[in-house]
Amino acid sequence: MVAKYINNMKLQTKIVMLVFSLFLLIIIVLGTIFNTILTASIEEHIGLRALNLAETIASMPSIRTAFETPHPEEVIQPLAESIRMKTGAEFIVIGNTDSIRYSHPNPDRVGQKMVGGDNALALEDGVSYISQSEGTLGPSLRGKAPILNETGQIIGIVSVGFLNINVEEIIQQYENKIILTVLLFLAIAIIASYQIAKGVKKAIFGLEPKEIGRLFEERSAILQSVHEGIIAINDKGNISMINDAAYNVLGIQPRHDILQTHILEVLPNTKMLNVLSDGETQFNKEMMIGDNHVIASRVPIITDGKVTGVVSSFRKKTDIEQLSNELSQVQQYAEVLRSQTHEYSNKLHTISGLIQLGSYQDALEIIVKETSNYEELIHFLLDAVPDTLISAFLLGKYTRAHELKVNFIINKDSALGALPKDFQREKLVTILGNLLDNSFEATLESTNPKNEVHLFMTDLGNDFIFEIEDAGVGIEDDKLDLIFDKGFSTKNEENRGFGLYLVKESLKDLNGYITVSKSEMGGLVFVVVVPKTGGNELAENTSTHNGR
């Protein structure tokens, strides 16, 4: 029952009880030790006081002289009582070698034999000592000293005593003070227990042990369920957490002894220690882990304004590129379908109107023209561009140009063989997409009746080469060097000037370059050169060239 009751208590109550019990145990142990030492010290002090007084009386000349008189008690009794009253002793008894009393607090007992049986050492051996024994007044703490004559012979004994009950009263006074001190410390212990419990509760965000255990289990399940590798380090740079995906990327077997290992022993080239020192978050940074090219993000763990650790998540770049490729293909297919649906909807309305007007021949010519144009383009792309993503992308751009009333012409001599398996297709789509959109837009703004955009592709040699030429408005010579800068645009509109900048950045990743020059049609000519390695063999420098 008691165990069940304790288990059901709140954590803060448990902490208060635990800390209070600890304080109480310490106080009881220390109080007992102190009381024992104090009692022994008081008894020793009173015993020494009795012994010193007995030795002083034994050495008094008047006491020695009295032993030579016929009735020593007549001198000794009043003298001993006077000393007793002044010193506060319970009794001062002086006797001869036969233990016959010459003094006693009770005069009726003078002349009687001393009791207690503890006079032998003083009367026989001449030793002064402290003893405890029970006399006619009760149990007492006594100081015994022999009385010696001028020749050094033992002629009597002095016994000075303090009753045990009086000693206990003195001890009790000190014990009362000790109890008050203990109670004061207990009150402090209660307050301290509450404050400590409150601090612990705050540190664990007010959670109970079961809640903490459940959160830990949930955390472990979440960490193991994610596909990204996750590693956390503490403020010393030691690994405090790692999931299975991280083991997989690191290429090591899961093991418990990796915890508390310094991160540099596992990841020598990590930047987590930089985040630990400066507290700056890092997102989507490329790095090499063994033979794996990964994308990593690093976030500091901040507690009370201080960086206490770092969490890093990372994933193989090939996984991200694969997902990006799949998404790009879906987007391109969707774009093609959307454009085709919109375009064919317009054609159907036109054909429907011609039929209703009885212009059957015109309607038939439109049907034949549209069918032949698309069939011809599709057959060409299937032969010249076997890569599904690129061909779908070009078909979508052709349909989009048709919607914009731009004559998009793909040179019939173009050929783009199969791209390498690990080629970054999505970056090539970004490059061509932005350049074509830029050319379409420039052509629409131009008054040039030609209204054309030309694309030529070739895979001869070690590079893929793309030439895009438009009949657009062109650009001034002094601005040709600026068109690839981020945010640069000839139009005073917001959120512009990013397309050609993305082209430049994607070319850096592919280790390619681009040239731009004036076109004979009045617009611009862009020539893109991309190594067939697709950026897998990184070059030290990537340049953007301007041709005139």
C-alpha positions in Angstrom: 0.0 0.0 0.0 2.7 2.4 1.0 4.7 1.7 -2.2 1.6 2.2 -4.3 0.8 5.5 -2.6 4.4 6.7 -3.1 4.3 5.8 -6.8 1.1 7.8 -7.3 2.6 11.0 -5.7 3.6 13.9 -7.9 7.3 14.2 -8.7 7.6 17.5 -6.9 6.1 16.0 -3.7 8.5 13.0 -4.0 11.5 15.4 -4.4 10.4 17.4 -1.4 10.0 14.2 0.7 13.3 12.9 -0.5 15.3 16.0 0.1 13.6 16.6 3.5 14.3 13.0 4.6 17.9 13.5 3.6 18.2 16.7 5.5 16.4 15.1 8.5 18.7 12.1 8.5 21.8 14.4 8.4 20.4 16.6 11.2 19.6 13.5 13.4 23.0 11.9 12.8 24.8 15.2 13.4 22.6 16.0 16.4 23.2 12.6 18.0 27.0 12.9 17.5 27.0 16.4 18.8 24.9 15.5 21.8 27.2 12.6 22.6 30.3 14.7 22.4 28.7 17.5 24.4 27.6 15.1 27.2 31.1 13.6 27.4 32.6 17.0 27.3 30.4 18.4 30.2 31.0 15.3 32.3 34.7 15.6 31.7 34.7 19.3 32.5 32.7 18.8 35.8 34.9 15.8 36.8 38.1 17.9 36.3 36.5 20.7 38.2 35.8 18.3 41.1 39.3 16.8 40.9 41.0 20.2 40.9 38.9 21.4 43.8 39.7 18.2 45.8 43.5 18.6 45.1 43.3 22.2 46.1 41.6 21.4 49.4 44.0 18.5 50.1 47.0 20.8 49.8 45.6 23.4 52.2 47.9 23.7 55.3 44.9 24.3 57.6 43.4 21.0 56.6 46.7 19.2 57.2 47.1 20.9 60.6 43.6 20.0 61.6 44.4 16.3 61.3 46.9 16.7 64.2 44.2 18.0 66.6 42.2 15.8 68.9 38.9 16.8 67.0 39.8 17.5 63.3 36.0 17.8 62.4 35.7 21.0 64.4 38.1 22.7 62.1 37.4 20.8 58.9 33.6 20.8 58.8 33.0 24.6 58.8 35.9 25.1 56.4 34.7 22.5 53.9 31.1 23.8 54.0 32.3 27.3 53.4 34.3 26.1 50.4 31.3 24.0 49.2 28.9 27.0 49.3 31.4 29.2 47.4 32.2 26.7 44.6 28.7 25.2 44.1 29.8 21.6 44.8 27.2 19.2 45.9 29.4 17.8 48.7 32.9 18.1 50.1 33.7 15.1 52.3 37.0 14.9 54.1 38.0 11.7 55.9 40.9 10.0 57.5 42.7 6.9 56.4 39.9 4.7 57.8 37.4 6.7 55.6 35.8 8.3 58.8 34.2 11.5 57.8 35.4 14.9 59.2 33.0 16.8 57.0 29.7 16.3 55.2 26.8 18.6 54.0 24.7 16.7 56.5 26.4 17.3 59.9 24.7 14.2 61.4 26.8 12.1 59.1 30.1 13.5 60.3 32.0 10.7 62.2 30.5 8.0 60.1 32.3 5.9 57.5 32.4 7.2 53.9 30.4 5.0 51.4 30.9 4.3 47.7 33.8 2.0 48.0 36.0 4.1 45.7 38.7 5.4 48.1 41.3 2.7 47.7 43.4 4.4 45.0 43.7 7.6 47.0 44.3 6.0 50.4 46.5 3.2 49.3 48.3 4.4 46.2 48.2 8.2 46.8 46.6 8.8 43.4 44.2 11.6 42.5 41.4 10.6 40.2 37.8 11.0 39.0 35.2 8.4 39.7 31.4 7.8 39.6 29.7 6.1 42.5 26.6 6.2 44.6 26.9 7.7 48.1 24.5 8.8 50.8 23.3 11.7 48.6 22.8 9.6 45.5 24.9 8.8 42.3 27.6 11.4 41.8 30.6 12.4 39.8 33.5 12.7 42.2 37.0 14.1 42.4 39.3 12.2 44.8 42.6 13.4 46.2 44.8 12.1 49.0 45.9 14.4 51.9 49.6 14.2 52.6 51.5 15.4 55.7 54.8 17.1 55.6 56.7 13.9 55.3 54.6 12.7 52.4 52.6 10.2 54.3 48.9 9.7 53.5 46.8 11.0 56.4 43.4 11.3 54.8 41.2 11.9 51.7 39.2 14.7 50.1 36.1 13.8 48.0 34.4 16.6 46.0 31.2 15.6 44.2 28.5 16.8 41.9 25.3 14.7 41.8 24.5 13.1 38.5 21.1 14.7 38.5 22.7 18.1 38.6 25.0 17.2 35.7 22.0 15.9 33.8 20.2 19.2 34.4 23.2 21.1 32.9 23.3 18.7 29.9 19.5 19.1 29.5 19.9 22.9 29.2 22.4 22.4 26.3 20.2 19.7 24.7 17.3 22.1 24.7 19.4 24.6 22.8 20.4 21.7 20.4 16.7 20.8 19.8 15.9 24.4 19.0 18.8 24.5 16.6 17.6 21.3 15.0 14.1 22.6 14.6 15.5 25.7 13.0 17.5 23.6 10.6 14.4 21.4 9.9 12.4 24.5 8.9 15.3 25.6 6.6 15.3 22.0 5.2 11.6 22.2 4.4 12.1 25.5 2.5 15.2 24.2 0.8 13.5 21.0 -0.2 10.6 22.9 -1.8 13.0 25.3 -3.7 15.1 22.4 -4.9 12.0 20.5 -6.0 10.7 23.6 -7.7 14.0 24.0 -9.6 14.1 20.4 -10.7 10.4 20.6 -11.8 11.2 23.7 -13.9 14.3 22.0 -15.4 12.2 19.1 -16.7 9.4 21.4 -17.9 6.9 20.3 -15.3 6.9 16.7 -16.5 6.3 13.6 -14.4 8.6 10.6 -14.6 6.1 8.6 -16.7 5.6 11.5 -19.0 9.4 11.8 -19.4 9.7 8.1 -20.1 6.9 8.3 -22.7 8.5 11.3 -24.4 11.8 9.4 -24.5 10.2 6.5 -26.2 8.4 8.7 -28.7 11.7 10.6 -29.4 13.5 7.3 -30.0 10.7 6.1 -32.3 10.7 9.4 -34.3 14.4 9.5 -34.7 14.5 5.9 -36.0 11.5 6.5 -38.4 13.0 9.5 -40.3 15.1 8.8 -43.4 17.6 11.6 -42.6 20.6 10.9 -40.5 20.6 12.8 -37.2 23.5 13.3 -34.8 23.5 15.5 -31.7 26.5 16.6 -29.7 26.8 18.2 -26.2 28.7 21.3 -25.2 31.9 19.4 -25.1 31.5 18.1 -28.7 30.7 14.5 -27.6 28.0 12.6 -29.4 24.9 12.4 -27.3 22.5 10.9 -29.8 22.6 9.2 -33.2 19.9 7.4 -35.2 20.1 4.4 -37.6 20.0 6.5 -40.7 23.1 8.3 -39.6 24.9 5.0 -39.0 23.9 4.0 -42.5 25.4 7.2 -44.1 28.5 6.9 -41.9 28.9 3.4 -43.0 29.4 2.0 -39.5 27.6 -0.6 -37.5 25.2 0.7 -34.7 26.9 0.5 -31.3 26.4 2.0 -27.8 30.0 2.9 -27.2 29.8 5.6 -29.9 27.9 7.8 -27.4 30.2 10.2 -25.6 32.7 9.8 -28.4 34.0 13.1 -29.7 32.4 14.1 -33.0 35.8 14.6 -34.7 36.6 10.9 -34.2 33.5 10.0 -36.3 33.2 13.1 -38.6 36.6 14.7 -39.0 35.4 17.3 -41.5 32.2 18.3 -39.6 31.2 22.0 -39.1 29.1 21.2 -36.0 31.9 22.5 -33.7 31.7 25.9 -35.6 28.0 26.1 -34.8 28.8 25.1 -31.2 31.2 28.1 -30.9 29.3 30.8 -32.8 25.7 29.6 -32.4 24.9 30.3 -36.1 22.4 28.0 -37.8 23.6 26.3 -41.1 21.1 25.0 -43.6 21.6 22.8 -46.7 25.4 22.7 -46.7 27.1 20.2 -48.9 29.8 18.0 -47.4 31.5 14.6 -48.0 31.0 11.8 -45.6 33.2 9.0 -46.8 32.3 8.4 -50.4 28.8 10.0 -49.9 28.0 13.5 -51.0 25.5 14.8 -48.5 23.3 17.8 -47.8 23.5 18.8 -44.1 21.8 21.2 -41.8 23.1 22.2 -38.4 21.0 23.8 -35.6 22.3 24.9 -32.2 20.6 23.8 -29.0 20.2 26.9 -26.8 19.3 26.7 -23.1 18.9 29.9 -21.1 20.6 31.9 -23.9 23.7 29.6 -24.0 24.6 27.1 -26.7 24.6 23.7 -25.0 24.8 21.4 -28.0 24.2 21.1 -31.8 21.9 18.8 -33.8 22.8 18.0 -37.4 20.6 16.3 -40.0 21.9 15.1 -43.3 20.9 13.0 -46.3 22.6 11.7 -49.3 22.6 14.1 -52.1 21.7 11.4 -54.5 18.4 10.7 -52.6 17.5 14.4 -52.8 18.3 14.5 -56.5 16.3 11.4 -57.2 13.3 12.9 -55.5 13.9 16.2 -57.3 14.1 14.4 -60.6 10.8 12.6 -60.0 9.1 15.8 -58.9 10.5 17.6 -62.0 9.2 14.9 -64.3 5.7 15.1 -62.6 5.7 18.9 -62.9 6.8 18.7 -66.6 4.1 16.2 -67.4 1.5 18.3 -65.5 2.7 21.4 -67.4 2.4 19.6 -70.7 -1.1 18.4 -69.9 -2.2 21.7 -68.7 -0.9 23.6 -71.7 -2.3 21.0 -74.1 -5.7 21.0 -72.4 -5.9 24.8 -72.6 -4.7 24.9 -76.2 -6.9 22.1 -77.4 -9.9 23.7 -75.7 -9.4 26.8 -77.8 -9.0 24.7 -81.0 -12.1 22.7 -80.2 -14.1 25.9 -79.8 -12.7 27.1 -83.1 -13.5 23.8 -84.9 -17.0 23.8 -83.3 -17.7 27.3 -84.6 -16.5 26.5 -88.1 -18.7 23.4 -88.2 -21.7 25.4 -87.0 -21.0 27.9 -89.8 -20.7 25.2 -92.3 -17.0 25.8 -93.0 -16.2 22.1 -93.0 -13.0 22.4 -95.1 -11.5 25.0 -92.8 -12.3 22.9 -89.8 -10.7 19.9 -91.4 -7.5 21.9 -92.3 -7.1 23.0 -88.7 -7.5 19.4 -87.4 -5.0 18.1 -89.9 -2.5 20.9 -89.2 -2.7 20.5 -85.4 -2.4 16.7 -85.6 0.6 16.8 -88.0 2.4 19.5 -86.0 2.3 17.7 -82.7 2.9 14.3 -84.2 5.9 15.6 -86.0 7.3 17.3 -82.8 6.7 14.2 -80.7 8.4 11.9 -83.2 11.3 14.3 -83.5 11.8 14.5 -79.7 11.5 10.7 -79.3 14.3 10.3 -81.9 16.5 13.3 -81.0 16.0 13.5 -77.2 15.6 10.0 -75.7 15.7 11.3 -72.1 12.1 11.4 -71.0 12.4 14.3 -68.6 14.1 16.6 -71.1 11.7 15.7 -74.0 8.7 16.2 -71.8 10.1 19.5 -70.7 10.6 20.7 -74.3 7.1 19.5 -75.3 5.7 21.6 -72.5 7.7 24.6 -73.5 6.5 24.2 -77.1 2.9 24.2 -76.0 3.5 27.2 -73.7 5.0 29.1 -76.6 2.1 28.2 -78.8 -0.2 29.7 -76.2 1.8 32.9 -76.0 1.8 33.1 -79.9 5.5 32.7 -79.9 7.0 30.6 -82.7 9.3 28.2 -80.8 11.5 26.4 -83.3 13.7 23.4 -82.4 16.4 23.0 -84.9 15.9 19.8 -86.9 19.7 19.1 -86.7 19.5 19.0 -82.9 20.5 15.8 -81.1 20.8 15.1 -77.4 21.8 11.6 -76.6 21.0 9.8 -73.4 22.2 11.7 -70.3 24.5 9.8 -67.9 22.6 8.0 -65.1 23.9 10.3 -62.3 23.6 13.5 -64.4 21.7 16.3 -62.5 18.8 16.6 -64.9 16.8 19.0 -62.7 19.5 21.6 -62.9 19.6 21.3 -66.7 15.8 21.8 -66.7 16.3 24.9 -64.5 18.8 26.3 -66.9 16.9 25.7 -70.1 13.5 26.6 -68.5 14.7 30.0 -67.3 16.5 30.9 -70.6 13.5 29.9 -72.7 11.0 31.8 -70.5 13.3 34.8 -70.6 13.4 34.5 -74.5 9.6 34.1 -74.7 9.1 37.2 -72.6 11.6 39.3 -74.5 10.1 38.2 -77.9 6.6 39.2 -76.7 7.8 42.7 -75.8 9.5 43.2 -79.2 7.9 44.7 -82.2 9.9 42.4 -84.4 7.4 40.6 -86.8 9.5 37.5 -86.8 8.4 36.6 -83.3 10.6 33.5 -83.0 12.7 31.7 -80.5 15.2 29.1 -81.8 16.8 26.2 -79.9 19.7 24.1 -81.1 21.1 21.2 -79.1 24.1 18.9 -79.7 26.0 16.3 -77.7 29.1 16.2 -79.9 32.4 15.9 -78.1 32.7 15.9 -74.3 30.0 18.5 -73.7 26.3 19.1 -74.1 25.8 22.4 -76.0 22.6 24.4 -76.1 22.0 27.6 -78.2 18.9 29.7 -77.6 18.3 32.7 -79.8 15.4 35.0 -79.8 14.0 38.0 -81.7 13.4 39.9 -78.5 14.1 43.5 -77.5 17.7 42.7 -76.6 19.7 44.7 -74.0 22.2 47.5 -73.9 25.9 46.5 -74.3 26.8 48.1 -70.9 24.3 45.8 -69.1 25.3 42.5 -70.6 27.8 41.9 -67.7 25.0 42.4 -65.2 22.1 40.2 -66.4 23.3 37.2 -64.3 23.5 39.2 -61.1 20.9 38.4 -58.4 18.1 40.8 -58.5 19.1 42.6 -61.8 16.2 43.3 -64.1 15.4 45.8 -66.9 11.9 46.0 -65.5 10.9 48.0 -62.5 8.9 45.2 -60.8 9.3 43.3 -57.6 10.4 39.7 -57.3 12.3 39.8 -60.6 15.9 39.3 -61.6 16.2 35.8 -60.3 15.9 33.6 -63.4 19.3 34.2 -65.0 20.9 34.2 -61.5 19.5 30.6 -61.0 20.9 29.7 -64.4 24.4 30.9 -63.3 24.2 29.0 -59.9 23.0 25.8 -61.6 25.8 26.0 -64.1 28.3 26.2 -61.2 26.9 22.9 -59.9 27.2 21.3 -63.3 30.7 22.8 -63.9 29.5 24.5 -67.0 29.4 28.0 -68.4 27.3 30.3 -70.5 28.0 33.0 -73.1 25.6 35.8 -74.2 25.8 37.9 -77.3 23.6 40.0 -79.7 21.4 38.0 -82.1 21.0 38.8 -85.8 17.2 38.6 -85.2 17.5 41.6 -82.9 17.5 39.8 -79.5 20.1 37.8 -77.7 21.9 34.5 -78.2 22.7 32.3 -75.2 25.1 29.4 -75.5 25.2 27.0 -72.7 28.1 24.5 -72.4 27.8 21.6 -69.8 30.3 18.8 -69.4 28.8 15.4 -69.8 30.1 14.6 -66.3 27.3 16.9 -65.1 29.4 18.4 -62.3 30.4 15.1 -60.7 34.0 16.0 -61.3 34.0 19.4 -59.5 36.2 22.1 -61.0 37.9 24.7 -59.0 36.4 27.6 -60.9 33.2 28.1 -62.9 33.0 31.2 -65.1 30.3 33.1 -66.9 31.5 34.6 -70.2 30.1 37.4 -72.2 30.6 37.5 -75.9 30.0 40.4 -78.2 
